[in-house]
């Protein structure tokens, strides 16, 4: 090939490359559009582990898209009241929320199964059921009827049974008790005489201080210490048998999520998965220190009696049978969780329970 022919061909190739670049640029822009969403949280900024989970999602998404997909986060009450976050998403007021599905049991009891039900799954089994046990598909099949799509975006681990103004020794001590409690747990406890109240986290302290309620559950030592419940109710019970491993979800307007480019959907899904793990990791680290501080400041730590646990377990089974008999959505999801639970706890008692029990004995003996 002579020198002149070489440069002529090279020039043609260059024109072709330039044309390809010109054609690719608009296509690339179309695949990675600039999008701004609004996210409303059900949690105040003071509950940093919960609220910052939403900001972590926004940060991850922005970084992964070079700032092209922005999510503006708003604390509870800044756009809508905390217990109306999912409603705002479904209606299109906002594109996204960080909230708990069981806040919306008034619409359908099946919502509770997205977060936790009394004597349900622990945190590890909850995550496993959602991810590999078909839970995500079942929940979203149900949510489609509400124009919602959801992804797990946090788990607190087993929660505490809450703060009580008086000592709870027997089942009779529960009768007539006014208690702030969310989800189906209120319906279960009403069978043993409790009067359930659903109150947003930011309003609980005042209600407990004024005597509007006699008891409250919230999350665990770290958040409970921040909220100051120990100042107005000294008895601190465990465990929250109604929340063995509750999930906090990212809720999306279904139409808006489906309209996202596939790459953005994937980035958003991965961001939620990261936060789902991070929340549990943070609570595991923070609660140990916080429970010591609470006891040092006067909290009286007590377990629920075996009798209370047994009676409430029976009440829970009755509740689920009643709901399943008249609610197909609930029955379908509940039956899936039950089947998963039986195998899950069979395995966990063989390895994890044996190992954990031995290590806890060493902790008590001071040999760790």
C-alpha positions, 0 to 999 in steps of 0.5 A: 500500500502506498503512502497516499492510499494509506492516509486516504483509508485512515481518513475514511476510517476516522470519519466513520469513527466520528460518525459512530461517536456522533450517533452514540452520544444521543443514544447514551444520553437517552439511556442515562437521562437526568432524573430527579425524584423525591423520597418521603421518609416515615422517620424523623432525622433524629432517628439517624439509623432509620432516616439516614438509610434513605439518604444512603440510597440517594447517595449511592444512586447519585454516585453510580449515575454520575449525578444524573439520577438524583433522589431528594430525601425528606424527613417525616412530616416535611411533605406528608405525615409519616404514616401516609408515606406509601399513600403519597407514593401510590398517588404520585405525590412523590416517587418514592418512600422509606417506610414500613409496610405494616403501617398500612394494615388498615388498607389490607392486613396483608401489608403486615407481612411485608414488615413483620407479624407476631412470632414470624421470621427473624432477620436472617430468615426474613432476608432469606425469604424475600431474596430466595424464598419468593417473598419479594415476588409475592409482596409485589404481586400484592402491591401491584394492586396499590400502584406500588413496587417495593424493595427491602431497604433495612432490617432492625433485627429483633426489637425490644418489647417496649416500655411500660409504666407498670410491671407486667407480671401476668397476662392479667396485667395486660388487660386494659393497657393502652399501648402504642403498637403497629401492624397486626400485633395490635390486633393480636394483643387486643385478644389478651386485653390490650387497647392498641394505639397507632402513633408515629414515632415522633409523637410517642414520648408526649403520649406516654408522658401525659398518660394518653398511653400506658406503654409503647414499643418502638425499635430497640435500645439505640433509638429508644434511648434517643427518644427518652422513653426511660424517663417516663416509663421505667420497665423495659421488656423483651423481646418484641415477639411481634417483630423478630426481624422487621423489614423497612421497605423502599416503596416506589410508584410502580409506574415511575419505577417501571419507566426508569431505564433498566440500568437505573432500576438495577442501580436503585435495587443494588442501593436498597440491598446495600442499605438493607444489610447496613441497617442491621449491621449498625443496630447490632453495633449500637444497641449493645452500648445503648442497653447498658446506658439505659440500665445505668440511667434507671431502666428496669430490664425484664423478659416477658414471662413464658405464660405471656409468650404462650398466651400471645402465641395462641392469640396470634395463631387464632388471628392468622386463621381468622384473617386467612379465612376471608383474605386471599392476599394474606393467606397466600403470603402467610402460607409461604412464610409459614412453610419457609419458617418451619424449615428455617427454624429447623436448620437454625436450631442445629447450628446457629442456636447451638453455637450462639448459646455456647458463646452467650454462656461464655459471655455470662461467665466473663470468659470471652 
